[in-house]
Amino acid sequence: MKNVLLTSVCRPLGERYGDSPSVGYELLFGQVTRAQGLFSPRAHHLHFSLEYIAENLDAPTAVLQYPSKKELIRELRKGYDVIGVSFILATFHRMTEVVAIIREHSPSSKIVLGGYGTVLSDDELLPYGDFICREEGVAYMRDLLGETPIPMPYHHPMIVSRLRVFGKEISRTGMVFAGLGCPNGCDFCCTSHFFKRKHIRLLPTGRDIFDVIQRYHEIEPDMSVVVLDEDFLLNKKRAMEFRECVLKSGRTPSVFVFSSIRAISQYTVTEILEMGIDGFWIGYEGTRSGYAKQSGRPTAEIFREFREHGISILASMIVGFPYQTPAIIEEELSGLLALKPTLGQFLIYGPTPATPFYEKTLKEGLLHQDLVDDRKRYYRNCTGFKAMVRHPSMKPEEIEAEQDRCFRADFRRLGPSIYRSVETWLLGHLKLKDSDNPFLRRKAERFAREIRCAYPVFLAGRLFGPGAAVRRWIGELEDRVHQTLGRPTWVEQFQSVSALFLAAWTWLTLKIDFFQHPRLVRHTYRMPEESLPARVWQKMKGRDPSGHHVDVELRPESTLWVRVEGRLAFEGAERLASGLVEGLRHKKERLVLDLARLSEAETAAVEKLAERLRAYRNRIRIVMPRTQNLAAMAALVSFYR
């Protein structure tokens, strides 16, 4: 069996290292909240496709996310038969560096190029790779490795994104990979035309999507999720099946999705909320752009209704359409900002290979001559931050200046997005808290919890916000929140002061480019010698003489899953508790104690377990047993008090 290595391009990335604007490790900070400085939420994103493919191969596989050149060389010395390199057009030059390193230090390895950068022709790519993946990656790699095809839905990896504000982690978000491609076929869209305007449903049914979310909630019951699918609500049957699963579960998830006005128009706001959806990425594009996906209900009507119900919107606008002038851009921008989106993205209308706009650009000779003469320079500038096409009325520098003005106006007029989020949650809480619908009341309660977690950020906003008007608005928002949910506790007041220092530190690290690069993330799949739990956990595995059986599994996000089956007696509970306490004392993993398969549990045994573990309860989640022993259940419930 072949050994496989899948890797991203190498770090460091960024403008000061020769990359184009927005090229880096972060979507939000790089191309959404880029003008918001220290107020920008931060999250390092992995190359999700590498983890997804690795999860679904039979071959032993290692994945490297943003290795340094030294780290990549060290990994190559372990010996790999096949090496996959993921890249986009803007990191083509980085891909060539990685390939050169592979050929020097692992010359016998076969190289597979993958990612959206493979929209380039064979002539342009074959000098760097032995194989080129231009299709759904799992099926391609399994075929390449001679492995038997497997049906969808594939096994879904658990990939969690951590969101930080002022350098402090505030939430964790599970990534759900529901589909690839998009049938809308907008003329500029690489993701749509890469898959020939087809939609590949990685998770074919609503139940499939719900089941993946349930697995994330096993790690953390209130974890938010992002459903990655270009137009999630377009398939109404799948979306409504998902809604039914959510309603039957009795839980109230927080779900962010990508969708179009046309798709959204098929649903009522209540149906959308009942799917758990409280966040959208919507292509606003331009009021005169005329894309089919913009048909349906008036955009302004949807934006206002969603905001009133607590649904946050990331609106994406395009700058540089042929019909636009600076005056029209200002008109469209002002119209968008009047709708108060939580987040705004502003990208320049640009041609990507394989799209209709690219073909038109070449046919009509519209690509700027310097990019025609230097293809690699063209690749590097395929970021949405470079005016590459001749415009009827604006020069390239004017278009780029308009884009920059849009980002700055969004921040200056509406304020930091973290406070816009709080205001949207507050509106949703007030709208839904007295609803006749129990699900919507639970959603209002969730909004309230999110707002309460944001109490410590208000002081920094009132002092450091962009301009007197925004600082005053943040203060007024804080007063409204306190009137609705209560004054801050002394702990929250202390956290507010701490947040000031964290905000100042964040500003300094941005200024001097300190701590802006992630460390290597390395995951292994089907390499038992590298992925087993530590010995202190392993020795608990097996059958206990008293009647229960223990299985131990190390899952992503440093989560140890301990499953206990059979009959739990007092003496067995004492041995189980001793093993768990020893592990918790020496290791840092989070623990999920899964008791769902217990057939019987003595009350004294459960009480002993709860008593021994109580000191570590902040790191433990218990999956409750199905036993009807009420006394045993009460002992576990008391564990969390």
C-alpha positions, 0 to 999 in steps of 0.5 A, spaced: 500 500 500 502 506 498 504 512 503 500 518 501 502 526 503 497 531 502 500 538 503 498 546 502 503 551 500 508 553 505 508 559 510 510 564 511 504 568 506 502 575 505 504 581 502 511 583 505 513 576 503 511 577 495 504 575 495 498 579 493 493 582 497 488 578 501 493 572 500 494 569 507 491 564 512 484 568 514 478 569 510 475 574 514 481 578 516 484 577 509 478 579 505 472 581 509 474 585 515 480 587 512 479 595 514 477 593 521 484 592 524 484 590 531 476 589 531 477 584 526 475 577 528 480 572 526 480 565 524 486 561 521 482 556 516 485 549 513 485 547 506 479 543 508 479 538 502 486 535 504 483 533 511 476 531 507 480 526 502 485 523 507 479 521 511 476 517 505 482 514 503 485 507 505 492 508 504 496 511 510 496 518 509 499 525 513 496 532 512 500 538 513 497 545 513 502 551 512 508 547 513 515 551 513 520 549 508 524 546 513 518 542 516 516 540 509 523 537 508 523 533 515 516 530 513 519 528 506 524 524 509 519 519 512 518 517 505 512 518 501 509 514 494 504 520 492 504 527 494 498 531 493 499 539 493 493 544 494 493 551 491 489 556 488 491 561 482 494 566 487 499 561 490 501 558 483 508 561 485 508 558 492 506 551 489 512 551 484 516 552 490 513 546 494 514 542 488 521 544 487 522 542 494 519 535 493 523 533 487 529 535 491 528 531 497 523 526 495 525 525 487 521 518 487 514 521 489 509 522 484 506 529 485 498 530 484 496 537 483 489 539 486 485 545 488 482 551 484 489 553 481 488 547 476 483 551 472 490 552 468 491 548 462 495 541 462 501 545 458 501 550 464 501 545 470 504 538 467 511 541 468 510 541 476 505 535 477 505 528 474 497 528 475 492 533 475 486 533 479 480 537 476 474 533 479 471 531 486 478 529 490 476 523 494 473 519 487 479 521 483 485 519 489 482 513 490 482 511 483 489 514 482 491 509 488 487 503 485 482 503 491 475 501 490 470 506 489 466 508 495 459 511 495 456 518 497 456 520 503 463 519 504 465 519 511 465 526 514 472 529 518 471 533 524 474 540 522 473 545 527 475 553 526 477 557 532 474 564 532 478 569 536 477 577 538 482 581 541 487 574 540 482 570 545 478 564 543 471 566 543 468 560 539 469 554 535 465 552 529 464 545 526 465 545 518 460 541 514 461 539 507 455 539 504 456 540 496 461 542 491 459 547 485 453 551 483 448 551 478 447 558 478 453 559 473 455 567 474 460 569 469 465 571 474 465 564 479 470 559 478 467 555 483 461 554 479 464 553 472 470 549 475 465 543 476 461 545 469 455 548 473 454 542 476 452 541 484 455 535 487 452 533 493 457 530 498 451 530 503 445 528 499 440 528 504 438 533 509 438 527 514 446 526 512 447 534 514 444 533 520 447 527 522 454 531 521 452 536 525 450 531 531 457 529 531 460 536 532 455 537 538 458 530 541 464 534 541 461 541 544 453 541 545 453 548 543 458 548 537 456 553 531 456 550 524 458 552 517 455 549 512 459 549 506 455 549 499 455 554 494 447 555 494 445 551 500 437 553 500 437 552 492 435 544 493 428 545 497 427 538 498 434 537 502 433 543 506 426 542 508 428 535 510 434 538 514 429 542 518 424 536 520 431 533 523 432 539 527 425 540 529 425 533 531 431 533 535 429 538 540 435 542 539 437 549 537 443 549 533 446 555 530 448 554 523 451 559 517 450 558 510 451 560 503 445 562 499 442 566 493 436 571 494 433 566 489 433 560 493 432 564 500 425 566 496 422 559 497 422 560 504 419 564 510 423 567 515 420 562 520 422 556 516 429 558 515 430 559 523 427 552 524 433 550 520 437 553 526 440 558 520 442 565 523 447 567 518 448 568 511 453 569 506 449 573 500 451 575 493 449 582 493 454 583 487 451 590 484 444 592 483 444 592 475 448 586 475 442 582 472 444 575 475 439 570 475 440 568 482 438 575 484 431 574 482 425 573 487 423 577 493 426 584 494 433 584 497 432 590 501 426 586 504 430 580 505 435 583 509 431 587 513 426 581 515 432 577 517 436 582 521 429 583 525 429 576 526 437 576 529 439 573 522 446 576 521 448 577 513 455 577 510 453 581 503 458 581 498 459 586 493 463 587 486 466 593 484 468 594 477 462 592 473 462 595 466 456 599 468 459 602 474 462 609 475 464 612 482 458 615 483 454 609 481 459 605 486 457 610 491 450 609 490 450 601 490 454 602 497 450 607 500 444 602 498 447 596 501 450 600 508 443 602 509 441 595 510 446 594 515 449 588 514 453 585 519 459 584 514 461 586 508 466 584 502 468 588 496 471 584 491 473 587 484 470 584 478 476 579 475 477 574 470 478 567 472 480 561 467 474 557 465 469 562 466 465 566 461 468 573 463 475 570 462 473 567 455 470 574 453 476 578 456 481 574 452 476 574 446 475 582 446 482 583 448 480 587 455 486 584 459 491 589 461 497 588 457 502 587 462 498 581 465 498 578 458 505 579 457 507 575 464 502 570 465 505 568 472 504 575 474 496 574 472 496 568 476 498 572 482 493 577 482 487 573 481 485 575 488 479 580 487 484 586 489 487 587 482 483 591 477 486 587 471 481 588 465 480 595 461 474 599 464 469 603 459 470 609 464 475 608 470 483 607 470 485 601 474 488 605 480 481 608 480 477 601 481 482 599 486 481 606 490 474 605 490 474 598 493 479 600 498 474 606 500 468 601 500 471 597 505 473 603 509 466 606 509 463 600 511 467 600 517 467 607 518 459 608 517 457 601 521 462 600 526 466 594 527 462 587 525 463 584 532 458 590 535 453 589 529 453 582 530 451 583 538 445 588 535 443 583 530 442 578 536 439 583 540 433 585 535 432 577 534 432 576 542 427 581 542 423 579 536 422 572 538 422 571 546 415 571 546 413 567 540 408 562 540 413 557 537 417 554 542 423 553 537 423 560 536 423 562 544 429 557 544 433 561 539 431 567 543 435 564 549 441 562 545 441 569 542 441 572 549 447 567 551 451 570 545 450 577 547 452 575 554 458 572 552 460 579 548 459 583 555 467 584 555 468 587 548 464 594 549 469 598 553 474 597 548 469 599 543 467 605 546 474 607 547 477 605 541 472 605 536 472 608 529 470 615 530 465 619 535 459 617 532 461 609 532 463 610 539 457 613 541 453 608 538 457 602 541 455 605 548 448 606 546 448 599 544 451 597 551 445 600 554 440 597 551 443 590 552 444 592 559 437 594 560 434 587 556 439 582 559 442 585 566 448 589 568 454 586 568 457 582 573 464 584 577 467 578 573 464 581 566 467 588 569 474 585 570 474 581 563 472 588 560 478 591 563 482 585 561 479 586 554 482 593 553 489 590 554 488 584 549 485 589 544 492 594 545 496 587 544 492 586 538 493 592 535 501 592 536 502 585 534 498 587 527 503 593 527 509 589 527 507 583 524 508 579 530 504 572 531 500 573 525 502 566 522 500 559 524 504 553 526 504 547 522 498 543 523 499 535 522 494 530 522 495 523 520 490 518 518 491 510 518 498 511 521 496 507 528 503 508 531 502 516 530 495 516 532 493 512 538 491 515 545 497 516 550 499 510 554 495 513 560 489 512 556 490 506 553 491 502 559 483 503 561 481 499 554 478 492 555 473 488 559 473 489 566 471 483 571 465 487 574 461 487 567 463 493 563 467 494 557 471 500 555 473 503 548 478 509 548 479 513 541 482 519 540 478 524 536 480 531 533 480 537 537 484 533 542 478 530 544 478 523 548 472 519 547 471 514 552 465 509 551 463 504 556 458 499 555 455 493 559 453 493 566 457 498 571 458 496 578 461 499 584 467 496 584 468 497 576 466 504 577 472 505 582 477 502 577 474 506 571 474 513 575 481 512 577 483 511 570 480 517 568 483 521 573 490 519 572 489 521 565 486 528 566 491 529 571 497 528 566 494 530 559 490 536 557 485 532 552 478 534 553 474 528 555 467 525 552 465 520 557 460 516 553 455 512 557 449 511 552 450 504 551 450 502 559 445 496 559 445 497 567 448 502 572 448 501 580 446 508 583 452 507 588 457 506 582 454 512 578 455 516 584 462 514 585 464 516 578 461 523 579 464 524 585 471 522 583 470 526 576 467 533 579 474 536 580 475 536 572 468 537 570 470 543 566 473 538 561 468 533 561 462 532 557 457 526 559 453 522 554 447 520 558 446 513 559 439 510 557 438 506 563 431 507 567 435 508 573 432 515 576 437 515 581 443 514 577 441 519 572 440 524 578 447 523 580 450 524 573 445 531 572 448 533 579 455 532 576 454 539 572 452 543 578 
